Amino acid sequence: MGMGTDLHGQDYTKAAVRALRDALWHNSLSIAPALGYSRDVMEVEVEIGVAKPEQVNKAEVAAVLPYGKAQVTVVKGGLDIPNEDNTTVVANAAAVVYLDIDVAGESS
């Protein structure tokens, strides 16, 4: 999980990208190689919460992931903090990683 902001530009995509980067900074996506799989086969579900979900470019958010297949969902959440000159945008991100693995002894 992570949090990102855009302090002056009211850019929801920028805040969302920063939130996902924050989430990745705190975690490692190393489970795939540990199990003998390529990182590229990971499926990553990303959920972003911002006050104005329609203003987030999902492709830009997905491009943050260094590997794996991303599915980005944007929901109402986060926080807008209005002040005299502009609005500070706060985004929250959660990333869940899935890996389809073969279990020893199971038949296909």
C-alpha distance (Angstrom), angle and dihedral (degrees) to the residues before:
residue distance angle dihedral
M1 . . .
G2 3.76 . .
M3 3.78 146.2 .
G4 3.79 130.1 -140.1
T5 3.78 136.1 178.5
D6 3.76 142.6 -162.7
L7 3.78 105.4 -153.6
H8 3.79 101.6 -171.3
G9 3.79 113.5 5.5
Q10 3.80 101.3 61.7
D11 3.82 86.2 -135.4
Y12 3.80 109.6 157.0
T13 3.79 93.3 -172.4
K14 3.80 92.1 53.4
A15 3.82 90.7 50.9
A16 3.83 91.0 47.0
V17 3.81 92.4 49.9
R18 3.80 90.3 49.8
A19 3.81 90.6 49.0
L20 3.81 92.3 53.2
R21 3.81 91.5 46.1
D22 3.80 88.4 51.5
A23 3.81 90.4 51.1
L24 3.80 91.5 50.1
W25 3.81 92.1 46.0
H26 3.80 89.7 60.0
N27 3.79 95.5 47.5
S28 3.77 141.0 43.1
L29 3.78 125.1 -131.5
S30 3.80 92.3 -153.3
I31 3.80 100.4 120.3
A32 3.82 94.5 97.0
P33 3.82 97.4 59.0
A34 3.80 90.1 41.4
L35 3.81 87.3 61.2
G36 3.80 94.6 42.4
Y37 3.82 98.0 -100.1
S38 3.77 131.4 121.5
R39 3.82 115.5 -104.1
D40 3.81 87.3 -128.0
V41 3.83 92.3 71.6
M42 3.80 92.7 61.1
E43 3.78 116.7 111.1
V44 3.79 112.8 -145.2
E45 3.79 121.9 -163.9
V46 3.78 110.1 -159.4
E47 3.79 121.1 -168.3
I48 3.78 118.9 -169.8
G49 3.80 124.7 -168.3
V50 3.82 118.7 -157.6
A51 3.79 134.9 149.1
K52 3.83 92.0 -113.5
P53 3.83 107.4 34.8
E54 3.81 93.9 175.0
Q55 3.82 89.5 66.0
V56 3.83 95.2 62.3
N57 3.80 119.1 99.5
K58 3.82 102.1 -140.5
A59 3.81 93.6 -164.2
E60 3.81 91.4 58.3
V61 3.80 90.2 50.0
A62 3.83 92.2 48.5
A63 3.82 90.1 50.0
V64 3.83 89.2 66.2
L65 3.81 91.2 72.7
P66 3.80 110.5 93.7
Y67 3.81 92.1 -151.3
G68 3.78 142.2 -6.9
K69 3.78 130.9 60.7
A70 3.78 113.3 -69.0
Q71 3.76 129.0 -148.4
V72 3.81 110.2 -172.5
T73 3.79 123.2 -161.8
V74 3.79 121.2 -177.8
V75 3.79 120.3 -158.7
K76 3.77 136.9 175.9
G77 3.78 108.7 -85.0
G78 3.77 138.2 88.7
L79 3.78 117.3 86.7
D80 3.79 139.7 -86.6
I81 3.80 114.2 -151.6
P82 3.82 110.2 -164.5
N83 3.78 120.7 -156.9
E84 3.81 136.0 166.1
D85 3.82 97.4 -75.2
N86 3.81 106.3 26.5
T87 3.78 145.9 -28.2
T88 3.80 124.9 -83.9
V89 3.80 110.1 -138.4
V90 3.81 120.3 -146.5
A91 3.81 120.2 -167.8
N92 3.78 129.7 -172.1
A93 3.80 123.8 -153.7
A94 3.78 135.4 -166.0
A95 3.80 123.6 -174.1
V96 3.79 123.2 -166.6
V97 3.81 119.0 -170.5
Y98 3.80 122.8 -150.0
L99 3.78 127.4 -171.0
D100 3.79 124.1 -171.8
I101 3.80 103.2 -142.0
D102 3.77 135.2 -178.2
V103 3.78 111.8 -121.7
A104 3.79 116.3 -142.3
G105 3.80 111.3 -105.9
E106 3.83 95.3 18.6
S107 3.76 118.2 120.2
S108 3.81 119.8 -134.6
